[in-house]
Amino acid sequence: MSALLDKMTNEALSLPINDRAKLAHELIVSLDDQVDSDVNIAWEKEINRRVKEIKDRTAKGRPAEQVLSEIKAKYQ
């Protein structure tokens, strides 16, 4: 690491946890220089579809305990 990077790293690590999290987020976002607008549009449509299903009471939900149990079983 360069001296400047060492200094910046040490200063960043001395920040409160919330500030470190915000800094980490900003750095990660800065690495993604191209936003795929098609993906954003597709997610927006999917979110709107799901919200509509919930409001219309046509959404099929499952208890959180069941979902979490399945996830645990899958990754243990």
C-alpha positions as CSV (number, residue, x, y, z in Angstrom):
1,M,0.0,0.0,0.0
2,S,1.1,3.5,-0.6
3,A,1.6,5.9,2.3
4,L,-1.4,7.9,1.3
5,L,-3.6,4.7,1.2
6,D,-2.2,3.6,4.6
7,K,-3.1,6.9,6.1
8,M,-6.6,7.0,4.6
9,T,-7.2,3.4,5.7
10,N,-6.2,4.2,9.3
11,E,-8.4,7.3,9.3
12,A,-11.3,5.4,7.9
13,L,-11.0,2.6,10.4
14,S,-11.1,5.2,13.2
15,L,-14.5,6.4,12.1
16,P,-17.7,5.4,14.0
17,I,-19.3,2.2,12.6
18,N,-22.1,4.1,10.8
19,D,-19.7,6.4,9.0
20,R,-17.5,3.4,8.0
21,A,-20.6,1.6,6.6
22,K,-21.6,4.7,4.6
23,L,-18.0,5.1,3.3
24,A,-17.8,1.4,2.4
25,H,-21.1,1.7,0.5
26,E,-20.0,4.8,-1.3
27,L,-16.7,3.1,-2.3
28,I,-18.5,0.0,-3.6
29,V,-21.0,2.1,-5.5
30,S,-18.1,4.0,-7.1
31,L,-16.8,0.7,-8.5
32,D,-20.0,0.1,-10.5
33,D,-19.5,2.8,-13.1
34,Q,-22.3,1.6,-15.4
35,V,-25.8,1.3,-14.2
36,D,-27.9,-1.1,-16.3
37,S,-31.1,0.9,-16.7
38,D,-32.9,-2.2,-18.1
39,V,-32.3,-4.0,-14.9
40,N,-33.6,-1.1,-12.9
41,I,-36.7,-0.9,-15.0
42,A,-37.2,-4.7,-14.7
43,W,-36.9,-4.5,-10.9
44,E,-39.3,-1.6,-10.7
45,K,-41.9,-3.5,-12.6
46,E,-41.4,-6.6,-10.4
47,I,-41.7,-4.5,-7.3
48,N,-44.9,-2.9,-8.5
49,R,-46.3,-6.3,-9.5
50,R,-45.7,-7.7,-6.1
51,V,-47.1,-4.7,-4.3
52,K,-50.2,-4.9,-6.4
53,E,-50.6,-8.6,-5.5
54,I,-50.3,-7.8,-1.8
55,K,-52.9,-4.9,-2.1
56,D,-55.2,-7.1,-4.1
57,R,-54.8,-9.9,-1.6
58,T,-53.8,-12.3,-4.4
59,A,-50.2,-12.8,-3.2
60,K,-49.4,-16.2,-1.9
61,G,-47.3,-15.9,1.2
62,R,-45.7,-18.4,3.6
63,P,-44.8,-18.1,7.2
64,A,-41.4,-16.6,7.8
65,E,-40.5,-19.5,10.1
66,Q,-41.1,-22.0,7.2
67,V,-39.0,-20.0,4.8
68,L,-36.1,-19.5,7.2
69,S,-36.2,-23.2,8.1
70,E,-35.9,-24.2,4.4
71,I,-33.0,-21.8,4.0
72,K,-31.2,-23.2,7.0
73,A,-31.7,-26.8,5.8
74,K,-30.4,-25.9,2.4
75,Y,-27.1,-24.3,3.6
76,Q,-26.2,-26.5,6.5
